[in-house]
Amino acid sequence: MSATPDALIRFVVHEARLLDAQSYDAWYDLFAEDGIYWVPLRPDQPDGINHASLAYEDRLLLRIRIERLKRGPHSQRPPSRSHHLLQLPEVEGRIGAAHVVRTEFHYAEARGDEQQIYVGTATHHLVEDGDRLRIKLKRIDLLNADAALPGIQLFL
């Protein structure tokens, strides 16, 4: 498979739709076995291993969080809902075997009478796995990541 720019863009849009539909198992299946979901604490943060992050989750941690969301803990009553508004994703090129796709976004998370808005840039590193694309890295750089933020309940 040789992913076209259109296929890469469709993948990123599809991923956001899965999150908004709370199709977390299907979303989880988009990740490579060594895939990482990362929300840095600072925009210029070089890595999530040696620096504190808002989130730095491998597949095991993602699975744990998904199972908690599916069980519906009391902290999620009423459950949170999300909406991703994406600018047209831009294919930036490749880093090694990964296609790099950058997407500016606005994200809203609502629960009951409360709503939080986040703005930032999502950078996907997508690898080809047979005839499928998989997420090797999803990095979310929030515009105000270094501010005192409320707890983000779902996935950006």
C-alpha positions, -999 to 999 in steps of 0.1 A, spaced: 0 0 0 12 35 -8 -10 59 11 -22 89 -10 -25 124 5 -63 120 2 -62 87 21 -41 102 49 -65 132 52 -96 109 52 -79 88 80 -75 118 103 -111 130 97 -124 95 103 -104 92 136 -120 124 149 -154 111 140 -148 79 159 -140 99 190 -170 121 187 -192 90 183 -175 75 213 -165 45 193 -135 40 215 -127 4 206 -127 12 169 -105 43 176 -81 21 197 -77 -3 168 -63 26 147 -32 26 168 -1 6 159 11 -18 186 37 7 197 14 37 191 15 67 215 -11 93 223 7 124 236 -5 158 249 27 178 258 27 203 287 46 228 265 45 235 228 83 230 223 85 199 244 109 174 228 96 142 242 71 127 267 95 104 285 119 129 301 93 158 305 60 160 323 30 159 299 -8 163 302 -10 128 287 15 103 275 -3 70 269 7 38 251 -18 12 240 -20 -3 275 -29 30 292 -53 39 263 -71 5 269 -74 12 306 -88 47 301 -113 33 274 -125 6 298 -131 32 325 -151 54 301 -171 23 290 -179 14 326 -193 48 332 -178 59 365 -198 82 387 -175 111 376 -189 106 341 -226 110 350 -239 126 329 -213 113 304 -190 138 286 -195 144 249 -170 158 224 -170 176 191 -139 181 169 -139 209 144 -109 203 120 -92 225 96 -83 206 64 -55 183 75 -21 190 57 2 162 47 37 175 57 58 146 44 75 117 60 97 110 90 112 75 83 83 52 76 57 75 90 35 99 71 32 132 90 -2 149 89 -8 182 107 -43 194 116 -54 226 133 -85 220 154 -111 234 179 -123 208 203 -153 211 226 -160 188 255 -194 191 273 -209 174 303 -241 185 318 -241 224 320 -203 226 316 -184 230 284 -146 233 278 -131 245 246 -95 236 235 -76 249 205 -45 234 191 -26 214 166 -28 176 161 2 159 145 -3 123 134 25 100 125 8 74 104 24 41 93 13 16 67 5 -18 81 -4 -40 52 -35 -24 36 -42 -2 67 -30 30 82 -21 30 119 -13 57 143 24 55 155 21 89 173 -7 113 179 7 145 194 -17 172 205 -2 206 211 -27 228 229 -26 265 224 -26 271 262 -11 238 274 9 256 301 -22 271 316 -41 257 346 -65 235 327 -95 215 340 -93 177 336 -98 166 300 -121 136 303 -121 122 268 -95 122 239 -86 153 220 
